[in-house]
Amino acid sequence: MCAPALCLLLAAGCKKEAEPEIEVTVQAGHPELGGISEHIVADAVLAPLAQAAIVPRVTAPVRKFYVQRGSHVKEGELLATLENSDLAAAALDNEGSYEAARAAFATATKAQVPEDMQKAELDDAQAKANLDLDQSIVKSRKQLFAQGAIPGRDLDTAEAALVQAQAAYDAASKHLQSMQGVSREAALNSAQGQLTSAQGKYEGAEAQLSYTEIHSPIDGVVTDRPLFAGETPAPGAPLLTVMDTSSLIAKTHLAQSLAQQMKVGDDASIQAPGVGDPVPAKVSLISPALDPGSTTVEVWLRIDNRKGALKAGTPVKASITGRTVANAMKVPVSAILTAQDGSKSVVVVGSDGAAHRKPVKVGIEDKDDAQIESGLAPSDLVITGGAYALEDGTKVKVGPAESGDGDDKAAAARGGSSE
């Protein structure tokens, strides 16, 4: 065979063995401008808005229950009564003593003390009149004795009577002063003290009797009623438990750095087992102090539960809206690639039709999108699907996701196997 023919055969064989250039199909799109919010996700437990574990203040068997577990009750509603015959009798006895003390107080203040005061005043006035009379007699007899009209014994008798009258007047005056300053006040205080003591015993007996009627302190639902009528609750054990579940509180603990980004009133949501859609909530409390055990901040989310779909005690997943940027450049989270050193990048389709990696600074991320703070232009065509392990410079075409042969081509372009 001649040399030119041999060269033609070799050239044809080389062309047959040359492999075509691999082109990988990817999904891509330009960055979007729009609002994005940070969502802080944490585990939480639902608690009632208010709860009352009602412990009886007296120990006695249950006479009757007026509610069952699950009953809706209002504040002040009668829930149960305890046996109270002995307490009712004691209250009646003390009521009688109180009425007697009131009568004695009225007698002392309106009759006895005024009468004693009046008598003391009359005794004083009478003693003063007797003293004045004896003084005038002594004065008159002194004049008569000086004129020699009466004997000396008549003057002596008058002076002796004057001394007795003076003593009687002094005693009556002191008694009146004592009644005015001390005795009257002491008598009134004594009567008032007896009345107050009787009133206190009566009110105490009435209070003990009232403790046998169990009323609800809040609006809510009876969630626990462990006993039946006739049984006696153990000391300190709740007889009934009432919860206000019209609203629930999702309690969670967050790191201080996350809690500082929040404020009361921020939007939130919870995902509860068996409930398909997220339930809206609001931040209602951010603890002003760290939990001493975990050094975290307790955060409460309030959820409207008037329909009763959620149950207290349910563990839920809480999502709280944190920082928000109104006009952010964002790309799908699937477009963000994270290196082992933590640096982030995206892969864009260049003007040459090849894939090129670009480092970016990522800001807020939610479950769908990520904010690009720097490193990307609005005109860049970012690969959102199929960029993982794609080598720089690989030829790509934008289209729908492929399977089968397309996957084999992508694996070959990344230097690996599709298996």
Secondary structure, DSSP 8 states (H G I E B T S, - for coil): --HHHHHHHHHHHHHHH------EEEEEE--EEEEEEEEEEEEEEEEEEEEEEE--SS---EEEE---TT-EE-TT-EEEEE--HHHHHHHHHHHHHHHHHHHHHHHIIIIIHHHHHHHHHHHHHHHHHHHHHHHHHHHHHHHHHHTTSS-HHHHHHHHHHHHHHHHHHHHHHHHHHHIIIIIHHHHHHHHHHHHHHHHHHHHHHHHHHHTTEEE-SSSEEEEE----TT----TT--SEEEEEEEEEEEEEEE-HHHHTT--TT-EEEEE-TT--S-EEEEEEEE-SS--TTT--EEEEEEEE-TT--S-TT-EEEEEEEEEEEEEEEEEEGGG-EE-TTS-EEEEEE-TTSBEEEEE-EEEEE-SSEEEEEES--TT--EEEES-TT--TT-BEEE-S---THHHHHHHHHTTS---
